[in-house]
Amino acid sequence: MRPGPARFFVLLAVFICASCGMVYELALVALGSYLLGDTIVQASIVLAVMVFAMGVGSLATKRLTGFAAVSFALIEAALGIIGGLSVILLYLAFAFADVYTVAMVALAFVIGALIGAEIPLLMELVQRIRAQKASSAVADLFAADYVGGLIGGLAFPFLLLPLLGLPRGALAVGMTNALVGILIVLWLFRSELSRAAQLMLAALLVLILGGLTVVWVYTDDIEVTTRQRLYRDPIVYSQRSDYQEIVLTEAKRTGDTRLFLNGDMQFASADEYRYHESLVHPLLNGPRRNVLVLGGGDGLAVREILKYPDVESVTLVDLDPAVLELAKTSEHFTAFNDDSLDDPRVTTIAADAFTWLREAKHSAYDAVIADLPDPDDVATSKLYSIEFYGLIRQVMSPEARLVVQAGSPYFAPEAFWGIGEAVAEAGLSTTAYHVDVPSFGDWGYFLADLDGEGPEVTVTDDAPDGLKFVTAEVLAASTTFPPDRDRAAVGKVEASTLLHPRVLDQERGAWVGY
């Protein structure tokens, strides 16, 4: 082949391989975020390790330039295997060996080193096709590399994840990586290879494609088996939505149904009434004609709200439409939420609570419930910031009240009292209270209003019949905290803001040793 077209195809290979490398990088970050939360930490570790390893890989290739063609083919084969299997290997490490971070760092280093070895070898191959100034060759290679990274970065969230999911997306990229890397050598540089080397590379390619295809076929079985390892009870439903992994489990002996979002338990049917009665009924000892619920897509808080006949409207804002759909249609939800989301008084909105509040037209809600996921990553930490509670205040009527689920004052006291500080600094007066929810442990809330004094935590005289847990006596006791977990014991805590998500650090330092 003439030098011009050959050089073009080498640069095309650079483009494709760079796209593959970017996908491997993003896949490691995404998986870490799914499994452990805290996207910033996961991204920082992966990026730092991979960039360092790329430098190591570049240095290591100095001794390989004499046989650049076969070295490049073998490196791309290794990238195809390791990168293609990276997601599944890390998922297995997380579920079975509890060595996720070590395995992730090791894989990031190996993949980074292999990626770093590509450019020096490709530089040598381009020069063999047609000698040119080093600066010109480097410019062409890096241009192809950077554009490939752009395409890989865009393809990952908008094409691979929606169409294939994380495990199969990595497998598809691994097969592409190995195919392109080996074929470009067999096609353009076969004259540099012995007959045995050509046969070896061809056989290796067939083995890689065949092996990754077998893994592709059994990916669902691997994922189901591995996922079950993470949960105590049998999984009866699982789904990867656009936002999170949704898992429902059901105990064979007791029938206790539990909802997990990204591995974090949201409710256990055996005792969820304790959590939701404590969340809702103290709030509704006051104005309750129009109620706003932020989070709570399972419909359990709404179930409690609808026990009051004078409630005229309930607006529920939850991020994930998949959760809302399940809450309306799945018997695992409707058996407990009493079909609350189908009540004509209820309007459901699939939206980010923070964004929805910013864009909300002027409303005057009488009661607001913030029943949101715990602040264990950057995305959720904003839902516990001063700015967020300020937005809530803007949609509250003058007599309105707010209740915030604030986590455990025992296991995470700094995060708990820090959330209370954020509510207070947004201009609301708070009263803290806590109850025992066996599946969660000691769990706390903040009841707030605009009056200047914290509202009383009790139930209204016309509270609905049939409450299983909440009474005036129980709630009176709930405002007392033991000396080792009260506000004074924690000392100074600072409220979280958008630019300083302190609640994330406060939450991250909690639960250690439990």
C-alpha positions in Angstrom: 0.0 0.0 0.0 1.2 3.5 -0.8 2.5 5.5 2.2 -0.3 8.1 2.1 -3.2 5.6 2.6 -1.2 3.4 4.9 -0.5 6.4 7.1 -4.2 7.3 7.1 -5.1 3.9 8.4 -2.5 4.0 11.1 -3.9 7.3 12.3 -7.4 5.8 12.1 -6.2 3.0 14.3 -4.9 5.6 16.7 -8.3 7.3 16.7 -10.1 4.1 17.5 -7.7 2.9 20.2 -7.8 6.3 21.9 -11.6 6.0 21.9 -11.3 2.6 23.6 -8.9 3.9 26.2 -11.2 6.7 27.1 -14.1 4.3 27.5 -12.0 2.0 29.8 -11.2 5.1 32.0 -14.8 6.2 32.2 -16.1 2.7 32.8 -13.8 2.4 35.9 -15.1 5.8 37.2 -18.7 4.9 36.5 -18.5 1.5 38.2 -16.8 3.0 41.3 -19.5 5.6 41.5 -22.2 3.0 41.2 -20.7 0.7 43.9 -19.2 3.1 46.3 -20.7 6.5 45.5 -18.5 9.6 45.8 -17.8 10.2 42.1 -15.1 12.8 42.8 -13.0 10.4 44.8 -13.4 7.6 42.3 -12.6 9.9 39.3 -9.6 11.3 41.1 -8.1 7.9 41.9 -8.7 6.5 38.4 -7.4 9.6 36.6 -4.3 10.0 38.8 -3.3 6.3 38.6 -3.9 6.1 34.9 -2.0 9.2 34.0 0.9 8.1 36.1 0.8 4.6 34.6 0.7 6.1 31.1 4.1 7.7 31.8 5.5 4.4 33.1 4.2 2.7 30.0 5.8 5.2 27.7 9.1 4.8 29.3 8.9 1.0 29.3 8.4 0.9 25.5 11.9 2.2 24.8 13.1 -1.4 24.6 10.3 -2.5 22.3 10.7 -0.1 19.4 13.0 -2.6 17.6 10.0 -4.9 17.1 7.3 -2.2 17.2 4.7 -4.0 15.0 4.3 -7.2 17.0 4.7 -5.2 20.3 1.8 -2.9 19.3 -0.4 -5.9 18.4 0.2 -7.6 21.7 -0.4 -4.5 23.7 -3.7 -3.9 22.0 -4.6 -7.6 22.6 -3.8 -7.2 26.2 -5.9 -4.0 26.4 -8.8 -5.7 24.7 -8.7 -8.5 27.2 -8.1 -6.5 30.4 -10.2 -3.5 29.4 -13.0 -5.6 28.1 -13.2 -7.7 31.3 -12.4 -4.8 33.7 -16.0 -4.1 34.7 -16.9 -7.7 35.4 -13.6 -8.4 37.2 -14.1 -5.4 39.5 -17.7 -6.3 40.2 -16.6 -9.8 41.2 -13.9 -8.3 43.4 -16.4 -6.1 45.1 -18.9 -8.8 45.7 -16.8 -11.8 46.5 -13.4 -10.6 47.8 -14.1 -7.2 49.3 -10.9 -5.9 47.6 -12.5 -3.4 45.2 -10.2 -0.5 45.7 -7.0 -2.5 45.4 -8.3 -4.3 42.3 -9.5 -1.0 40.8 -6.1 0.7 41.3 -4.3 -2.3 39.9 -6.5 -2.4 36.8 -6.2 1.3 36.3 -2.5 1.1 36.5 -2.2 -1.8 34.0 -4.7 -0.3 31.5 -2.9 3.1 31.9 0.5 1.6 31.3 -0.7 -0.2 28.2 -2.3 3.0 26.8 0.9 4.9 27.5 2.9 2.3 25.5 0.8 3.0 22.4 2.0 6.4 21.2 5.8 5.6 21.2 5.2 2.4 19.2 2.8 4.1 16.8 5.3 6.9 16.3 7.8 4.2 15.2 5.3 2.6 12.9 4.3 5.9 11.3 8.0 6.7 10.6 8.5 3.3 9.0 5.7 4.0 6.6 7.1 7.3 5.6 9.9 9.2 7.3 8.9 12.7 8.3 9.8 15.4 10.8 9.3 14.3 14.3 7.2 17.3 15.2 4.8 16.6 12.3 4.4 13.0 13.2 3.8 13.8 16.9 1.2 16.4 15.9 -0.7 14.0 13.7 -0.6 11.2 16.3 -1.8 13.4 19.2 -4.5 15.0 17.0 -5.9 11.5 16.2 -5.5 10.5 19.8 -7.3 13.5 21.3 -10.1 13.4 18.8 -10.5 9.7 19.5 -10.7 10.5 23.2 -13.4 13.0 22.5 -15.5 10.5 20.6 -15.0 7.8 23.2 -16.0 10.2 26.0 -19.2 11.1 24.2 -20.0 7.6 23.0 -19.8 6.2 26.6 -22.8 8.0 28.2 -24.9 8.6 25.1 -24.4 5.3 23.2 -22.7 2.5 25.0 -24.4 2.8 28.4 -27.9 3.2 27.1 -27.6 0.5 24.5 -25.4 -2.1 26.1 -25.0 -1.3 29.7 -21.7 -1.1 31.6 -20.4 -4.7 31.4 -21.3 -5.4 27.8 -20.2 -1.9 26.8 -16.7 -2.6 28.1 -16.7 -6.0 26.4 -17.7 -4.5 23.0 -14.9 -1.9 23.3 -12.4 -4.6 24.3 -13.3 -6.6 21.2 -13.0 -3.5 19.0 -9.7 -2.6 20.6 -8.1 -6.1 20.0 -9.6 -6.4 16.4 -8.3 -3.0 15.3 -4.9 -3.3 16.9 -4.1 -6.8 15.6 -5.6 -6.3 12.1 -3.7 -3.1 11.4 -0.5 -4.9 12.1 -1.4 -8.0 10.1 -2.5 -5.8 7.2 0.1 -3.0 7.0 3.2 -4.5 8.6 2.9 -8.2 7.8 6.2 -8.0 5.9 7.9 -7.4 9.2 6.4 -10.5 10.7 7.5 -14.1 10.3 4.9 -16.6 9.1 4.7 -18.0 12.6 4.1 -14.5 14.1 1.3 -13.8 11.7 -0.4 -17.1 12.6 0.1 -16.5 16.3 -1.5 -13.0 16.1 -4.4 -14.3 14.0 -5.0 -17.2 16.5 -4.8 -14.8 19.4 -7.4 -12.5 17.8 -9.7 -15.4 17.3 -9.3 -16.5 20.9 -9.9 -13.0 22.3 -13.0 -12.4 20.2 -14.3 -15.9 21.0 -13.5 -15.6 24.7 -15.1 -12.1 25.1 -18.1 -13.3 23.1 -18.6 -16.2 25.6 -18.4 -13.8 28.5 -20.9 -11.5 26.6 -23.4 -14.4 26.4 -23.1 -15.2 30.1 -23.0 -11.6 31.3 -26.5 -11.6 32.6 -25.9 -14.8 34.6 -22.7 -13.5 36.0 -24.3 -10.2 37.0 -27.3 -11.9 38.6 -25.2 -14.3 40.6 -22.8 -11.6 41.7 -25.5 -9.1 42.6 -27.3 -11.7 44.8 -24.0 -12.1 46.7 -24.4 -8.4 47.9 -27.9 -8.9 49.4 -29.0 -11.0 52.4 -32.4 -12.0 50.9 -33.3 -13.3 47.4 -33.6 -10.6 44.7 -37.1 -10.5 43.3 -36.5 -7.5 41.0 -33.6 -5.6 39.6 -33.2 -2.8 37.1 -30.5 -0.4 36.0 -32.3 2.8 35.3 -30.8 6.0 33.8 -29.9 7.1 37.3 -29.3 4.1 39.6 -29.5 0.4 40.2 -32.9 -0.6 41.7 -33.0 -3.8 43.6 -35.9 -5.4 45.5 -35.3 -8.3 47.9 -37.8 -10.5 49.7 -37.1 -12.7 52.7 -38.4 -16.2 52.1 -39.4 -16.8 55.8 -40.8 -13.5 56.8 -41.7 -11.9 53.5 -39.8 -8.7 54.5 -39.4 -6.7 51.3 -36.5 -4.3 51.0 -35.8 -1.6 48.4 -32.1 -0.8 47.6 -31.0 2.1 45.4 -27.3 1.8 44.4 -26.9 -0.7 47.3 -28.3 1.7 49.9 -31.5 0.4 51.7 -34.5 2.7 51.3 -37.1 0.8 53.2 -37.8 -2.5 54.8 -41.5 -3.5 54.8 -41.2 -5.0 58.3 -40.6 -1.6 60.0 -41.0 1.1 57.4 -44.1 2.3 59.1 -42.0 3.5 62.0 -39.9 5.7 59.7 -42.8 7.1 57.6 -45.2 7.7 60.5 -42.4 9.6 62.3 -41.6 11.5 59.1 -45.2 12.6 58.2 -47.5 12.9 61.2 -45.6 15.4 63.3 -45.4 17.6 60.1 -49.1 17.4 59.5 -49.9 18.7 63.0 -50.4 22.0 61.3 -51.4 23.3 57.8 -51.7 20.5 55.3 -54.0 21.5 52.5 -51.3 21.4 49.9 -48.3 19.1 50.5 -45.0 18.9 48.6 -42.9 15.7 48.9 -39.3 15.8 47.6 -38.0 12.3 47.1 -40.1 9.5 48.5 -40.8 8.0 45.1 -41.8 4.7 46.7 -45.2 6.3 47.7 -44.9 5.3 51.4 -44.8 8.9 52.7 -47.7 9.8 50.4 -49.7 6.8 51.9 -49.4 8.5 55.3 -50.3 11.9 54.0 -53.5 10.6 52.3 -54.8 9.4 55.7 -55.9 13.0 56.3 -59.1 13.7 54.4 -58.6 17.4 54.4 -55.4 17.1 52.3 -56.4 18.5 48.9 -53.2 18.0 46.9 -49.9 16.2 47.1 -47.1 17.0 44.7 -44.3 14.4 44.6 -41.0 15.2 43.0 -38.6 12.3 42.5 -35.6 12.0 40.3 -36.1 8.6 38.8 -39.2 7.9 36.6 -38.4 4.2 36.9 -39.0 4.2 40.7 -42.2 6.1 40.2 -43.4 3.6 37.7 -42.6 0.7 39.9 -44.3 2.4 42.8 -47.5 2.6 40.7 -47.4 -0.8 39.0 -45.3 -3.3 41.0 -47.1 -5.4 43.6 -44.0 -5.3 45.7 -44.7 -1.5 46.1 -48.5 -1.3 45.9 -48.9 -3.9 48.6 -47.3 -1.4 51.0 -48.1 2.0 49.6 -51.8 1.2 49.2 -51.7 2.5 45.6 -51.1 6.0 46.9 -49.6 7.4 43.7 -52.8 6.6 41.8 -54.9 8.8 44.1 -56.4 11.7 42.1 -55.1 14.2 44.7 -51.5 13.1 43.9 -49.3 14.6 41.1 -46.0 12.9 40.4 -43.1 14.7 38.7 -39.9 13.0 37.6 -37.2 15.7 38.1 -34.2 16.6 40.2 -35.6 18.2 43.3 -33.0 21.0 43.3 -33.6 21.9 39.7 -37.3 21.7 40.1 -37.3 24.1 43.0 -35.2 26.6 41.1 -37.6 26.5 38.2 -40.8 26.3 40.2 -43.3 29.0 39.7 -44.5 30.7 42.9 -46.3 28.2 45.1 -47.4 28.3 48.7 -47.2 24.7 50.1 -48.5 24.2 53.6 -46.2 21.3 54.3 -43.0 20.1 52.7 -41.3 16.7 53.2 -37.6 16.3 52.2 -37.4 12.5 52.1 -34.2 12.3 50.1 -31.3 9.8 49.8 -28.4 10.1 52.3 -25.7 12.6 51.3 -23.0 10.1 50.4 -22.0 11.6 47.1 -21.7 15.0 45.5 -25.0 14.7 43.6 -27.0 14.1 46.8 -25.0 16.4 49.0 -26.5 19.5 47.3 -29.9 18.3 48.6 -28.6 19.0 52.2 -27.2 22.5 51.5 -28.2 25.9 52.8 -29.1 26.8 49.2 -31.4 23.9 48.9 -33.3 24.7 52.0 -33.4 28.3 50.9 -35.2 27.1 47.7 -37.7 25.1 49.8 -38.4 28.2 52.0 -39.4 30.1 48.9 -42.2 27.7 48.1 -43.5 27.6 51.7 -46.5 29.5 52.8 -46.0 31.8 55.9 -47.5 29.1 58.2 -45.9 26.2 56.5 -43.7 23.5 58.1 -40.9 21.4 56.7 -39.6 18.0 57.8 -36.2 16.7 56.7 -35.0 13.1 57.1 -31.4 13.7 58.4 -29.9 10.3 58.9 -28.7 8.7 62.1 -27.7 10.9 65.1 -26.0 7.9 66.6 -23.9 6.6 63.7 -23.4 10.0 61.9 -23.9 12.7 64.5 -21.9 15.4 62.7 -23.8 14.9 59.5 -27.1 14.9 61.4 -26.5 18.1 63.3 -24.8 19.7 60.3 -28.0 19.2 58.4 -29.9 20.9 61.2 -27.5 23.8 60.9 -28.1 24.1 57.2 -31.9 24.2 57.7 -31.4 26.9 60.4 -29.1 29.0 58.3 -31.7 29.0 55.5 -33.9 31.0 57.9 -36.0 28.3 59.5 -36.5 27.3 63.1 -35.9 23.7 63.9 -36.7 21.0 66.4 -34.7 17.8 66.2 -36.1 14.4 67.1 -35.2 10.7 66.6 -36.8 7.3 66.7 -35.7 3.7 66.5 -36.2 2.0 63.2 -34.7 -1.5 63.6 -33.6 -1.9 59.9 -31.9 1.6 60.0 -31.0 2.0 63.7 -31.4 5.3 65.5 -32.9 7.7 62.9 -33.4 11.4 63.1 -35.4 14.2 61.6 -35.7 18.0 61.8 -39.1 19.6 61.9 -38.9 23.3 60.9 -41.1 26.4 60.5 -40.8 30.1 59.9 -42.1 31.3 63.3 -38.8 31.8 65.0 -39.3 29.0 67.5 -38.9 25.4 66.7 -42.3 23.6 66.2 -43.6 21.1 68.8 -43.1 17.5 67.7 -46.4 15.8 68.3 -49.5 14.5 66.5 -52.7 16.4 65.9 -55.8 15.6 67.9 -57.5 14.4 64.8 -54.7 12.0 63.8 -55.9 9.1 61.8 -56.8 5.8 63.5 -54.6 2.8 63.1 -51.2 4.3 63.5 -48.8 1.5 64.6 -46.0 3.5 66.1 -46.5 7.3 66.5 -48.2 8.6 69.6 -48.0 11.9 71.4 -46.0 10.1 74.2 -43.5 8.5 71.8 -42.9 11.8 70.0 -42.5 13.7 73.3 -39.7 11.3 74.2 -38.2 11.6 70.7 -36.9 15.1 71.2 -34.6 14.0 74.0 -31.1 13.0 72.9 -28.6 11.2 75.2 -25.6 13.2 76.3 -23.2 11.4 74.0 -25.2 12.3 70.9 -26.9 15.6 71.7 -25.9 18.9 70.0 -23.4 19.8 72.7 -21.6 16.5 72.4 -20.9 17.1 68.8 -19.4 20.5 69.2 -19.0 22.9 66.3 -20.4 21.7 63.0 -20.6 23.8 59.9 -23.5 23.8 57.5 -23.1 22.4 54.0 -23.2 24.7 50.9 -23.0 24.0 47.2 -19.3 25.1 47.1 -18.5 23.5 50.4 -20.4 20.2 50.6 -19.3 19.6 54.2 -22.1 17.1 54.8 -20.3 14.8 52.4 -17.2 14.7 54.6 -19.3 14.4 57.7 -21.2 11.5 56.2 -18.1 9.8 54.8 -16.5 9.7 58.3 -19.5 8.1 59.8 -20.5 4.4 60.1 -16.8 3.5 60.4 -16.6 0.3 62.5 -20.3 -0.5 62.2 
